Amino acid sequence: MRRLPIPAIVPLLTAALLALGLLAAGTANATHPKGDPRLQVVHAFTSAETAGAIATATVSCPQTTRPDLGPWRAISGGFNMTTGQPGFIPGEGSIITPFGSGVVYESQKVGQRSWRVSAQSLWGRFDLGVSVYCQNGVPKTKSASSTVVTPGTPQVGPATVARCRSSKAVAGGFSTPPPFTPTGAANTVIGSIPSGTAGWQAQALSSQASSLTSYVYCAKRKPPALGRSFVGESDSVATLDQHLVNANTYDPGCPREGRFIPGGGGFSEQGATSSQYLIPKDSNQQSGGTVWHVDAIKVGSGIPVTLKAVLLCG
């Protein structure tokens, strides 16, 4: 079965385009959300121009420390991808006029201070933004991973869960080999979510034989709370091809409860099939850790597929 390249849009387009206009590819900037000195978000931007080209950005928390707060640690990371211009059809919703298509195939922590995201073009150009969410005065994390072989025939799955051995999950990530083939992506990651309080699950939509790895980042903490987006949210369901959907999970108690303030988050899909599914384009934290926002674009028409956002907090 041939997988067609599908366009997408980055959420919060105005802010993203402003940032891309001010910063050259590979550069970074940092902000303190809500002015909180314990928190810092660092952003970097890059791009890919032609089919098969890879865009990778690694963004790092600052090296400087404050004796009263301790060293900066990376808690979690996020990404957004711009591959088209937004449009709107009355009665149908958001739709994209594409200038390219890409697949995020890697989003994972590097060391204790950095987060790396990689994406590959299926055709045309895309811009990739990467964010790392940093906090002072938290312990180092330990990582665990789990890898599964993906089949050579189209199917939803498999999924694999990485588990903490003696602590609780702080955040998680995923990776597959670069997905580009002459007929589309070998694998598309359609899920990256917490599994209980001590695990992280990644799920792929398989098309060709490859592999999928899930990562979990663990530390001593109280069992975190799990926030999920509202299933009935109309903007999270897409039926028509190339339509944009988004989901948000919101918990105002997250940033002030527990040890890890920013929190880790992710996305999943409900109702996906091997020919109708969502390609994630945006998975990132907002509002200083109270919100995890995800965007995705629909592939195929006829079957409704729902996007979900998930957040660990506390």
N, C-alpha and C positions, 0 to 999 in steps of 0.2 A: 504494500500500500504506500502510495507516495504522500509524503507529508509536505504540504505547501508552506512556503515562508509566509509568516503572518505579521502584519504591522502592529505597532503599539505606541502608547503615549506615556510620558512620565507624569505622575501626579504633581499637583502644585506647579503647573507649567510656568507661570510667570516668575516665581522665585527661582526655579531651576534655570530658566533661560537667562535671568539676570546674573546668576552665579557663573554660568558658562560664558557669558559675555565679558565678565570681569576677570576671569581666571583662565590662564592658558592650561592646556592639557597637562596633567601630571602635577599641577600646583595644588596647594591646600590652604584652607583658612580655618579658623577656630572660633567658637562662640561659647559663652557660659549661659546655658538655658536658664531663664528667669533670674539671671544674675547670681546664681548659686555658685560660690567658689569651689564647692566640692565636685561640681560637675563640669564637663567640657565636651563639646561635640566638635570633631575635626572632619572636614570634608575635602575630598580630592576629586578631580575630573579628568577624564580621558575619552578617547573615541576610536572607532574603527571605520575605515573608509570603503572597503570592498569585500566581496564574498570570500569567506574563509579567514578574514583578518580577525585577530584577537585583540581585545582591549583589556588590560589588566591594571588595576590600581591598588596599591597598598598604602593605607593611611594610618598614622601612628599618633598615639597620645604623646604629650610633651614629656621630655626627660626631666625637666625641673621638678623639684619637690618643695613642699612646705613642711618644716619640722612638726608643725601642729596638726597637719592633715595627712602626712605620709605621701608616698609616691603615687603617681598616676598609674592606673591599670585600665586596660580595655575590658569593658563589661560585655558589650555586644557590638554588632555592626549591621549596616543596612546598605541598600542600593536603590538606584533608580535609573531607568533607561529611556532615552528619547529616540524614537524611530519614526515619528510622523507629526503632522500638524493636526490639531483637534478640529472636529466638526460636530454638528448636531442635526439630527433628523427629527422633526416634530413627531411625537407619538412613538418614536423608536428609541431615542436616546443618543448617547455619544458615539461617534464613529471617527475613524482615523484616516487621513490621507497620508499614505506612507512615503518616506524617502529611503527606507531600509527596513530590515528585520534582523533581530538578533536574539540569542538565547543566553541567559546567565547560567553558567555551568559550575561555578565555584563561588562560595561565600563562606569564609572560615577565618578563625583567629590565627594570628602568627605571633608566637612568643607571648609575652604578657602585656604588650603595649599596642599591638597592631591588628588590623583587620584587612584581609585581601579579598577582592571580588574580581572575577574574570567572566567575560562574555565573548561570544563569537558571532560574526555576521553571517547570516544565511544569504543575504543579498543587500547591497547598498550600504548606507552609512548609518551609524547610531552614535549617540553620546552617552557616556556612562558616568554616573556620579556614585561615589562611595563615601560612607560615613562610618566613623567609629565613635562609640559612646564611652566616655572615660569618667572615672570616679577616683577621688582620693581616699586613702585610708582603708582600703579593702584588701583582703588577702589574695595571694596568687591563686590562680585556678590550675587544676590538673585536667588533662584532656583524655578522652577515650573515643574510640572510633569503631565502626562496624561497616564492612563492605559486603555487598551482594552482587552476584553476576546478573545482568539483565539479558533477557532472551532476544532472539533474532526475529521474533514475530510480534506484530503490534498488539499491545495489551496495556491496561492500566495496572501499574505495578512492575516490579515488586517494591516492597518497602523494607527498610532495615532500621533497627533501633540501636543506638549507642547508649551505654548505661554507665552511670557513676558507680564505683564500687563501694565506697563508704562515706559518701557525702551527697549533696543535692545539686541539681542542675542550676546553673546561672544563665546559660545561653547555649546555643547550638548552631550548627552550620551544615554544609553539604558540599560535595564535589562529584563530578563525573569527568571522564576524558572529554576533550573538546568535541562538540557534537556535530560539526559540519560534515555533511556528505553531499554528493551531487543531487540527491533527492530530498534533502531536508535534514532535520536534526536526528541523530541516532537515539538520543534520550532527551527528554524535557523534564526537569524537576518540577513536580506539581505539588509537592508538600514538603515543608520543613517546620516541624512543630514539636513542642514538648510532649513527652510520653510519661505521664505521671509526674512525680516530683524529682526523679533521678535519672530520666532518660530523654533522648532526643531522637525523633523519627524523621527520616527523609523518605520520600516516595517519588518514583519516576514514572513517566509515561514512556514505555519502551517501544522502539521501532526496529532497532538493529542490535546485534549482540555487543554488549559493552559492560559497564559496571557502574555502581552507585555507592557512595560512601556517606555515612552520617557521622557527625562529630558532636560531642557533648562536652561542655566546659563546667567543671565541678568545683565546689568549695564547701566548707563547713558553714551551714546556715540553717535557720529554721525552715520547715517545709514551705516552699513558696506557694502563693495563690495563683490560680490559673484563670485568666480572663479571656473570654471568647466574644467575638462579634455577634450581633443580633442576627439570627438566621433569617428573619423576615424582612430584613433591610432590602428595599426594592433595588437600590443601586448595586447590590452585590450579585444579582442574577442576570445572566445573559443568555439569550436564545439565538440571536442572529450572528452570523459570521462577522468578524472584525469589530465587534462592539466592545467598548471599554466598560469594565466593572470595577468597583472598589469596595473595600470593607475596612472598618475601624473597630478596634476594641478599646474601651475607655474605662478606666478605674481611677477616680480621683485620689484614692488612698494609696496607690502604688508608690509615689515618690517619697512619702514620708514614713512608710512602714518598713521595718526590716533593715537588713544590712546593705543590700545592693539596690541603690536608688534607681538607676536607669532602667533595668530590666531587659530581658531578652525576649524577642518575639519572632513570629513567623506566619506562615500561610498554609492553607489546605484547600481542597476542592471537594465539592459534593455533587454527584451526578455525572462525573466525567466518564467518557467512553474512549475507545482507541481512536475514534475519528472526530469526536467533539469534546473539547477540553479548553482549558484556559492556560495561556502562557504568562507567567508572572513577570511583571515589568518594574514593580516598585514594592519594596518591603523595608520599611524603616520606622524609626521611633519619632514621635512628635510630642510636643508639649511637656518636655522635660521628663519623659518617662511615663506619663499617664496614658498615652495613646500609642498603639501600634497600627500603622496604616499600610494597606496593601492595594495594589492595582494589578489588573491582568486584562488580557485581550482574548476574545472568544475565537476559537477555530471551529468552523462548521456551523451550519444552521439547522434548527429543528428541535434540538434537545436542550432544555434549560440546565445550565451548570452554575452552581453557586460558589462564590469565593468567600472564604472565612479568614479572619485575622485572629491571632492568638498572642497573648502576652503573659510572661512570667513576672510576678511582682512580689515584693516583700523580702 
